[in-house]
Amino acid sequence: MRDVFRYLSALVLVLILLIPSKVYSQQDRFFKNRFESGIEFNYKWQSSAGPKELTFLLPHDDIDKLPNSAPAYNPALAQNYIHRSLLEYAKEIDPREAKILIKRSGSSLNMEVSGKHSDRVNEITVALGKKHDEAEADYLNKNYYVPFKNEIGQAAIKQDHKRYASESSDYISNIVNAIKEQLNNSNNPREFIDFTLSWLQAIPYDTLEDRISSNGSGFAAPRQLLLNNKGDCDSKSTLFLALLKSYNPTLSAKMIFLPNHALVGISLKAIKTDEKIMQNNFSYILAEPTGPAQYELGEIAPSSKMAIRNRQFSTEDF
């Protein structure tokens, strides 16, 4: 019986050793050189295909034009901004026509309008509501935030990842060109994507704060990610989408939000083994820019695969 047990134990060990384990990327080198013309970024990392290197120079003017990471969304500051806008509007109303009272109540603003003529009171009340919504939208836009609903329909405010990616894509063509120089066929989007994923996965990971409760703290815009050499999944996915847009503006892509994670879907012709989602009759191949595990296009982490299969995700078009 003991011999049988030893045999089975040895067999299990052999089977475990035969199962291919996921390779984790490791950044061996990162440094920046500052020149009069710009900043040179130098990377060396270990990938599943062996050591890789990437070097590119970003002109100072381009770096300065990249949008900065906004501070974490602060509901109190947003309310102050809206309150001031409503008070400015209230000053424009003749007090003989209507009396406007705007009070703070916790996290909301209460607005009361009184006057002799009900039609005018109703008109001003509607205008106040419109001014409130315009001021809120203006505050969010100035600070790169947008309303958001997560995978279970919970409403919140998040970074405007789409805008960060779009505005950054105009100033990172030097990165795209440097990546293309490393490829056998720079016109092959899958080859470009796989190299870019490997590079991003090797950049040190900065843990994502809860997207709902953190109000955006911890997010690094492409500018900060490059300069500080670290980023969470939202940050790396945003830079990845910016690079895709710079590489081929016609590529359709989505940012895919899972519980406390993010990845990207790209509308390309899939192969049989690709992990993908279908939306509006279009197929989107999934990509994991986060790391440190090395995943090529069409491969995703087991936890991501489970969330996708359980429909625990929301998407944003790019």
C-alpha positions in Angstrom: 0.0 0.0 0.0 2.9 2.3 0.8 4.4 1.6 -2.5 1.2 2.5 -4.3 1.0 5.8 -2.3 4.6 6.6 -3.2 3.9 5.9 -6.8 0.8 8.1 -6.9 2.6 10.9 -5.1 5.4 10.8 -7.6 2.9 10.7 -10.4 1.1 13.8 -9.1 4.5 15.6 -8.7 5.4 14.8 -12.3 2.1 16.0 -13.6 2.4 19.3 -11.7 5.9 19.8 -13.1 4.6 19.1 -16.6 1.9 21.7 -16.4 3.2 24.9 -17.9 3.2 27.8 -15.4 2.6 31.4 -16.4 5.7 33.4 -16.9 6.0 36.6 -14.9 7.7 39.5 -16.5 10.6 41.2 -14.7 11.9 44.7 -15.4 15.7 44.4 -15.2 16.4 48.0 -16.0 14.7 51.4 -16.2 16.4 54.8 -16.4 15.8 58.2 -17.9 18.3 60.5 -19.6 17.5 64.2 -19.8 18.7 66.0 -22.8 18.0 69.5 -24.2 15.7 68.0 -26.8 13.7 65.8 -24.4 13.8 62.8 -22.1 15.1 59.4 -23.2 13.4 56.4 -21.6 15.3 53.1 -21.4 13.8 49.7 -20.5 15.0 46.1 -20.4 12.9 43.3 -19.2 12.5 39.5 -19.2 9.6 38.2 -21.2 8.3 34.7 -22.1 10.3 35.0 -25.3 13.5 36.1 -23.6 15.0 39.5 -22.8 13.6 42.5 -24.5 14.6 46.2 -24.7 12.9 49.4 -25.7 14.4 53.0 -25.9 12.6 56.1 -27.0 12.9 59.9 -26.6 9.9 62.1 -25.9 10.5 65.8 -26.7 9.9 68.1 -23.7 7.1 69.9 -25.7 5.2 66.6 -26.1 5.6 65.6 -22.5 4.3 69.0 -21.4 1.2 68.5 -23.7 0.3 65.2 -22.1 -2.6 65.6 -19.7 -1.7 65.4 -16.0 -3.4 63.0 -13.5 -6.3 64.9 -11.9 -6.6 64.9 -8.1 -9.1 62.4 -6.6 -12.7 63.4 -7.1 -13.9 65.4 -4.1 -17.7 65.7 -3.7 -17.3 68.7 -1.4 -15.2 70.6 -3.9 -17.6 69.7 -6.7 -20.5 71.0 -4.5 -18.7 74.2 -3.9 -18.2 74.8 -7.6 -21.9 74.1 -8.3 -23.0 76.3 -5.4 -20.9 79.3 -6.7 -22.3 78.9 -10.2 -25.9 78.8 -8.9 -25.3 81.9 -6.7 -23.9 83.8 -9.8 -27.1 82.9 -11.7 -29.3 84.0 -8.7 -27.7 87.4 -8.8 -29.0 87.9 -12.3 -32.6 87.5 -11.2 -34.5 90.7 -10.2 -35.5 90.1 -6.5 -38.9 91.8 -7.3 -39.6 88.8 -9.7 -38.5 86.0 -7.4 -36.6 85.2 -4.2 -34.0 82.4 -4.6 -32.7 80.5 -1.6 -29.9 78.0 -2.0 -29.0 75.9 1.0 -26.5 73.2 1.6 -27.8 70.0 3.1 -25.2 67.3 3.6 -23.9 66.3 0.2 -26.7 68.0 -1.7 -28.0 71.5 -2.5 -31.6 72.5 -1.8 -33.0 75.2 -4.0 -36.2 77.2 -3.2 -37.8 79.8 -5.5 -40.7 82.0 -4.4 -42.5 84.8 -6.0 -45.9 86.4 -6.9 -46.1 84.9 -10.4 -46.1 81.1 -10.6 -45.1 81.0 -14.2 -42.0 83.0 -13.6 -41.2 80.9 -10.4 -41.5 77.7 -12.5 -39.3 79.1 -15.2 -36.6 80.1 -12.8 -36.8 76.7 -11.0 -36.3 74.9 -14.3 -33.4 77.2 -15.2 -31.8 76.5 -11.8 -31.9 72.8 -12.4 -30.4 73.2 -15.8 -27.6 75.5 -14.3 -26.9 72.9 -11.6 -26.4 70.1 -14.3 -24.3 72.4 -16.5 -22.1 73.4 -13.6 -21.6 69.7 -12.5 -20.8 68.7 -16.0 -18.3 71.6 -16.4 -16.6 70.7 -13.1 -16.2 67.0 -14.2 -14.9 68.0 -17.6 -12.3 70.4 -16.2 -11.0 67.7 -13.9 -11.1 64.7 -16.4 -14.0 62.9 -14.7 -17.2 61.3 -16.0 -20.2 59.6 -14.4 -19.9 55.9 -14.4 -21.9 52.7 -13.6 -20.0 49.6 -12.6 -20.8 46.0 -13.4 -23.7 45.9 -10.9 -25.2 49.3 -11.9 -23.7 51.2 -9.0 -23.3 54.9 -9.9 -20.1 56.7 -9.2 -17.6 59.2 -10.7 -14.4 57.9 -12.4 -11.5 59.2 -14.5 -12.3 60.0 -18.1 -10.0 57.2 -19.3 -11.2 57.7 -22.9 -10.2 61.3 -22.9 -6.8 60.7 -21.3 -6.1 58.1 -24.0 -7.3 60.2 -26.8 -5.5 63.4 -25.8 -2.3 61.4 -25.0 -2.2 59.6 -28.3 -1.2 62.7 -30.2 2.1 63.0 -28.3 3.4 59.4 -28.0 4.2 58.6 -31.7 7.9 58.2 -30.8 7.0 55.3 -28.5 5.0 53.7 -31.3 7.8 54.1 -33.8 10.3 52.7 -31.3 8.1 49.6 -30.8 7.6 49.1 -34.5 11.4 49.1 -35.0 11.5 46.0 -32.7 9.0 44.0 -34.8 9.5 41.7 -37.8 6.3 43.1 -39.4 5.3 46.5 -38.1 2.1 46.4 -40.0 0.9 43.3 -38.1 -1.3 44.6 -35.3 -1.1 41.4 -33.3 2.7 41.6 -33.3 2.6 45.2 -32.2 0.1 44.5 -29.5 2.0 41.5 -28.1 5.2 43.5 -27.8 3.4 46.5 -26.2 1.7 44.2 -23.7 5.0 42.6 -22.7 6.5 46.0 -22.1 3.6 47.3 -20.1 3.3 44.1 -18.1 6.9 44.5 -16.9 6.4 48.0 -15.6 6.0 47.8 -11.8 2.4 47.4 -10.7 0.7 49.9 -8.4 -2.3 48.4 -6.8 -5.7 49.7 -7.9 -7.7 51.4 -5.2 -11.4 50.5 -5.3 -12.9 52.4 -8.2 -16.0 53.4 -6.3 -14.8 54.3 -2.9 -11.4 55.8 -3.8 -12.9 58.5 -6.1 -10.0 58.0 -8.5 -7.0 58.2 -6.1 -4.1 56.2 -7.4 -4.8 56.5 -11.1 -1.8 57.6 -13.2 -2.4 59.3 -16.5 0.0 58.1 -19.3 2.3 61.1 -18.5 2.7 60.1 -14.8 2.9 56.4 -15.6 5.8 56.9 -18.0 7.7 59.4 -15.7 7.2 57.4 -12.5 7.5 53.9 -14.1 4.5 52.4 -12.3 0.8 52.1 -12.7 -2.4 50.1 -11.8 -4.6 48.2 -14.2 -6.7 51.3 -15.1 -3.5 53.3 -15.7 -1.8 50.7 -17.9 -5.0 50.0 -19.9 -5.3 53.7 -20.6 -1.7 54.0 -21.9 -2.2 50.8 -23.9 -5.3 52.3 -25.6 -3.5 55.6 -26.3 -0.7 53.6 -28.0 -3.3 51.6 -30.0 -4.9 54.8 -31.2 -1.5 56.3 -32.2 -0.6 53.1 -34.0 -3.9 52.7 -35.9 -6.7 55.2 -35.3 -9.2 53.0 -37.1 -8.8 50.1 -34.6 -12.0 49.8 -32.5 -11.4 49.0 -28.8 -13.1 48.9 -25.5 -11.9 49.4 -21.9 -13.4 46.6 -19.8 -14.1 47.2 -16.2 -14.2 44.2 -13.8 -14.5 44.3 -10.0 -11.3 46.0 -9.0 -9.6 45.3 -12.3 -9.5 46.5 -15.9 -8.5 45.1 -19.3 -9.0 45.9 -22.9 -11.0 44.5 -25.8 -9.8 45.0 -29.4 -11.8 44.4 -32.6 -9.5 42.2 -34.6 -10.0 38.9 -36.4 -9.8 36.3 -33.7 -8.2 32.9 -33.7 -9.8 29.9 -32.2 -7.9 30.1 -28.8 -8.5 33.8 -28.3 -10.5 34.9 -25.2 -13.1 37.4 -26.4 -16.4 39.1 -25.8 -19.2 39.8 -28.2 -21.0 43.2 -28.2 -23.4 44.5 -30.8 -22.4 41.6 -33.1 -18.7 42.6 -33.0 -16.0 40.4 -31.5 -13.4 42.0 -29.2 -10.3 40.0 -28.4 -9.2 40.5 -24.8 -5.8 41.9 -23.7 -4.3 42.1 -20.2 -1.8 45.0 -20.0 -1.5 44.9 -16.2 1.1 42.2 -15.5 3.3 41.0 -14.0 2.1 37.8 -15.5 2.9 37.6 -19.3 -0.3 37.3 -21.4 -0.3 37.7 -25.1 -3.3 39.0 -27.0 -6.2 36.7 -26.5 -4.9 35.4 -23.1 -6.2 36.6 -19.8 -5.9 35.8 -16.1 -8.1 33.1 -14.6 -9.8 35.7 -12.4 -10.6 37.8 -15.4 -11.9 34.8 -17.3 -14.2 34.0 -14.5 -15.5 37.5 -14.2 -16.1 37.7 -18.0 -17.9 34.4 -18.0 -20.1 35.5 -15.1 -20.9 38.8 -16.9 -19.4 40.8 -14.1 -18.1 43.6 -16.3 -19.0 46.9 -17.9 -17.4 48.5 -21.0 -16.5 51.8 -22.4 -16.0 52.4 -26.1 -12.8 53.9 -27.5 
